[in-house]
Amino acid sequence: MRDRLFIAALRILPKNALSRLAGALARLRLPRWLLRLGMGAFAARYRVDLTECADLSAYATFGEFFARPLRPGLRPMAPGERVVVSPVDGVVSETGAAREGALVQAKGIGYTAAALLGDQATARRFHGGPYLTLYLSPRDYHRIHFPLGGGVTGWRYLPGRLWPVNPASVRSVRGLFAVNERLVTLLDTPAGACAVVAVGATVVGRVHATYDRDVPATNRAGARAQARDYASPIAVEKGQELGAFELGSTVIVLLEPGRARLDPLLTAGARVRVGERIGEALPPG
C-alpha cells in the first residue's frame, strides 16, 4: 500500500524539471560556511565516509562534493586483463543471464535489452549473456569506472523519465530502467562486447562521460536521442574513469554470451566496490 501511494504521488510530479532544478542548485556557489554546513549535514544523514575524500573546504559547490574523487590508492584493481571488476561502489540489485534478451528488474517485473539499449541490433549481441544491476545509494562514491580494458566502440544517449531507482520504484514501475534517462557506453574487451548503462533518476538527472567530451550530459530540456559508433575505438584501461553521476542511481553491466561469467557469490544484496573482482572472461573456444 505504501509503495502504491508513493508511486501515485510521483506520477503527478514534474520529475525531470525538478531534477534539473536540483542540479542547478547543486552547482550554485554558496557562501563557504553555508556550503560546508550543508555538506556536513548530508554526510551525517547518509553516513558518508569522509576519510575517503578531500577536506570539505576543497569543494566549491555541493555538486563537486557529490561527484568527489577518492583519495589515491583506495580502490585497487583486481589484477588480470581477463578479470572483470566492479565499475562502481554499490549493492547488487539483480544478476543473471539475459535469456532471449530479457532481464529481471524485480520479482515478477522484467524488461528487454533492446528497450534498455535503444537498439535491437546492439541488444542481440547480449542475448543470453550475463548481466549485473548495481544500485548506488546517496552515501556511495559516484564515479563510474571501466570494468575491463579495451576500446570504447560507441555510445547511446537515451532521454527519458526520471523515476527514483529506490526499492519501492524498482518493485512498482514496470520497465523502470528502460524508461528512465540513460547513457549507454559500448566496449570491445577481452570478454567480447560489454555495455555499461548509467541510469538517471529523480534529482540524479545528470550523468556525464569523461572518455569523450562530445558525449552529451543527460537531462537537458528538449533533448533527443543520440548515438555514435567510432570508426576507431577509444582505447581505455580497466579501472579508468568512465563518467560520473550527480547524485546516486544505477549502473547495469551486460556481457556477451559465452565470453564471460560472473562470480556465483555475486547475489542480490551483496555490496561491491570499484575494482573488486566480479567475474572473468572465459577461455577462447
C-alpha positions in Angstrom: 0.0 0.0 0.0 2.8 2.4 0.9 4.6 1.7 -2.4 1.4 2.4 -4.4 0.9 5.7 -2.6 4.5 6.7 -3.2 4.4 5.9 -6.9 1.0 7.6 -7.3 2.4 10.8 -5.8 5.4 10.7 -8.1 3.3 10.3 -11.2 1.9 13.8 -10.9 5.3 15.5 -10.2 7.4 17.0 -13.0 10.3 14.8 -12.2 12.6 15.9 -15.0 12.1 19.6 -14.3 12.6 19.1 -10.6 15.8 17.2 -11.3 17.1 20.0 -13.5 16.3 22.5 -10.7 18.1 20.3 -8.1 21.1 20.1 -10.4 21.2 23.8 -10.9 21.1 24.3 -7.1 23.8 21.8 -6.6 26.1 23.8 -9.0 25.5 27.1 -7.2 28.5 28.7 -5.4 27.1 29.3 -2.0 28.9 31.1 0.9 31.6 28.7 2.2 30.1 28.4 5.7 26.7 27.5 4.3 28.1 25.0 1.8 30.2 23.3 4.4 27.2 23.1 6.8 25.1 21.5 4.1 27.8 19.0 3.1 28.4 18.1 6.7 24.6 17.6 7.3 24.4 15.4 4.1 27.4 13.3 5.2 25.9 12.8 8.6 22.5 11.9 7.3 23.7 9.3 4.8 26.8 8.2 6.7 29.3 9.3 4.0 32.8 8.2 4.8 34.6 11.5 4.7 38.0 9.8 5.3 38.0 8.7 1.7 37.9 12.2 0.2 39.5 15.6 0.5 38.6 18.0 3.2 35.2 19.7 2.7 36.9 23.0 2.1 38.2 21.6 -1.2 34.7 21.8 -2.8 33.2 24.9 -4.4 29.7 23.5 -4.9 27.6 20.7 -3.5 27.8 19.0 -6.9 31.6 18.9 -6.7 31.3 17.2 -3.3 28.8 14.7 -4.5 30.9 13.7 -7.5 34.0 13.8 -5.4 37.1 11.8 -6.4 38.6 9.4 -3.8 42.0 9.7 -2.3 44.6 7.9 -4.5 45.0 4.1 -3.9 41.7 3.5 -2.1 40.2 1.3 -4.9 43.0 -1.0 -6.2 42.0 -3.0 -9.3 41.9 -6.8 -9.1 44.8 -7.9 -11.3 44.5 -9.7 -14.7 43.3 -8.3 -18.0 40.6 -11.1 -18.2 39.3 -10.3 -14.7 36.1 -8.2 -14.7 35.9 -5.6 -11.9 33.0 -3.7 -10.4 32.6 -0.3 -12.1 31.0 1.4 -9.1 30.6 1.2 -5.3 27.1 -0.1 -4.8 24.8 -3.0 -3.9 23.8 -5.8 -6.3 20.1 -5.5 -7.2 19.8 -8.3 -9.7 22.1 -10.6 -11.7 21.5 -13.4 -14.1 21.5 -14.2 -17.8 19.6 -12.2 -20.4 17.7 -15.2 -21.8 16.3 -14.2 -25.2 17.3 -10.6 -24.3 15.1 -10.5 -21.2 16.4 -9.0 -17.9 14.9 -9.0 -14.4 14.1 -5.7 -12.8 12.5 -7.2 -9.7 10.4 -10.2 -8.8 7.7 -10.5 -11.5 8.9 -7.5 -13.4 11.2 -7.7 -16.5 12.4 -5.6 -19.4 14.4 -6.2 -22.5 17.9 -5.5 -23.6 16.6 -3.8 -26.7 14.5 -1.4 -24.7 17.4 -0.7 -22.3 19.9 -0.1 -25.1 17.5 1.5 -27.5 19.0 -0.6 -30.3 17.7 -4.0 -31.3 20.9 -4.9 -33.3 23.2 -4.0 -30.4 21.0 -5.8 -27.9 21.2 -9.1 -29.9 24.9 -9.2 -29.0 23.9 -9.6 -25.4 21.1 -12.2 -25.7 21.9 -15.0 -23.3 24.8 -13.2 -21.8 25.4 -12.3 -18.1 24.2 -9.0 -16.7 24.5 -7.2 -13.3 22.4 -4.4 -11.9 24.1 -2.2 -9.2 22.4 0.4 -7.1 24.3 3.4 -5.8 22.8 5.0 -2.6 23.4 8.6 -1.7 26.3 7.7 0.6 28.3 6.0 -2.2 31.2 7.2 -4.3 29.5 8.3 -7.6 32.1 7.9 -10.3 31.9 5.1 -12.8 34.9 3.1 -14.0 35.5 0.7 -16.8 35.1 -3.0 -15.7 37.5 -4.2 -18.4 40.2 -2.7 -20.6 39.8 -2.5 -24.3 38.2 0.1 -26.5 35.0 2.2 -26.4 33.3 1.4 -29.7 30.3 3.8 -29.3 27.6 5.3 -27.1 23.9 5.8 -27.0 22.2 8.7 -25.2 18.5 7.9 -24.5 16.4 10.7 -23.0 13.6 9.6 -20.8 11.8 10.0 -17.5 13.5 10.3 -14.1 11.7 7.9 -11.7 13.6 7.2 -8.5 15.5 4.0 -8.6 14.9 3.2 -4.9 13.5 -0.3 -4.0 9.9 1.0 -3.9 10.1 2.2 -7.5 12.0 -0.9 -8.7 9.2 -3.0 -7.3 6.5 -0.9 -8.8 7.4 0.9 -12.1 7.4 -1.5 -15.0 10.4 -1.2 -17.3 11.9 1.4 -15.0 15.5 1.1 -16.2 14.3 1.2 -19.9 12.1 4.3 -19.5 14.5 6.4 -17.3 17.1 8.7 -18.9 20.3 6.7 -19.6 23.7 6.8 -21.2 25.0 3.5 -22.7 28.7 3.0 -23.3 29.7 0.2 -25.6 33.0 -1.6 -25.3 35.1 -4.2 -27.0 37.1 -6.1 -24.3 38.9 -9.4 -23.7 35.4 -10.7 -22.7 33.9 -9.6 -26.0 31.2 -7.0 -26.2 30.3 -5.1 -23.0 27.7 -2.4 -22.3 27.8 -0.2 -19.3 24.5 1.6 -18.8 24.3 4.6 -16.4 20.6 5.1 -15.5 19.5 8.5 -14.3 16.9 9.0 -11.6 14.9 11.7 -9.8 17.3 14.5 -8.7 20.1 12.4 -10.4 19.2 13.5 -13.8 22.7 14.5 -14.8 25.2 11.8 -15.9 28.4 12.8 -17.9 31.1 10.8 -19.6 34.8 11.5 -19.3 36.2 9.4 -22.2 34.8 11.8 -24.9 33.7 15.4 -24.1 31.3 15.3 -27.1 29.1 12.8 -25.3 26.1 14.9 -24.2 25.4 15.3 -20.4 22.0 13.9 -19.7 18.7 15.6 -18.5 18.6 18.6 -20.8 15.3 20.2 -21.7 14.2 19.2 -25.2 17.0 16.6 -25.6 16.7 14.0 -28.3 18.2 10.5 -28.6 21.7 10.5 -30.0 24.1 7.7 -30.9 27.7 7.4 -32.1 29.8 4.5 -33.3 33.5 5.3 -33.5 35.5 4.4 -36.7 38.5 3.8 -34.4 37.6 2.7 -30.8 38.9 4.9 -27.9 41.5 2.8 -26.0 40.7 2.6 -22.3 42.2 0.7 -19.3 40.4 -1.4 -16.7 39.6 0.9 -13.8 39.9 4.1 -15.8 37.2 6.6 -15.1 34.2 6.3 -17.5 32.0 9.1 -16.1 30.1 10.3 -13.0 26.6 10.7 -11.6 25.3 13.9 -9.9 23.6 12.1 -7.0 23.0 8.3 -6.8 21.5 6.0 -9.3 22.0 2.6 -11.0 24.6 1.0 -13.3 23.8 -2.1 -15.4 26.6 -4.1 -17.0 25.9 -6.5 -19.9 28.4 -9.0 -21.2 28.5 -11.1 -24.4 27.2 -14.7 -24.1 29.8 -17.4 -24.0 32.6 -14.9 -23.4 32.4 -14.1 -19.7 30.9 -15.3 -16.5 30.0 -13.5 -13.3 31.2 -14.9 -9.9 28.5 -17.1 -8.3 28.8 -15.4 -4.9 27.6 -12.1 -6.6 24.0 -12.3 -5.4 21.3 -9.8 -4.7 22.2 -7.7 -1.6 25.9 -8.1 -2.0 27.9 -4.9 -1.6 30.8 -4.3 -4.1 33.4 -1.6 -4.5 35.2 -0.2 -7.6 38.0 -2.5 -8.6 36.7 -5.7 -6.8 36.5 -8.8 -8.9 33.0 -9.6 -10.1 33.8 -12.1 -12.9 36.1 -13.2 -15.6 36.5 -13.7 -19.3 36.2 -17.3 -20.5 39.0 -19.0 -22.4 38.6 -18.9 -26.2 36.6 -21.8 -27.7 
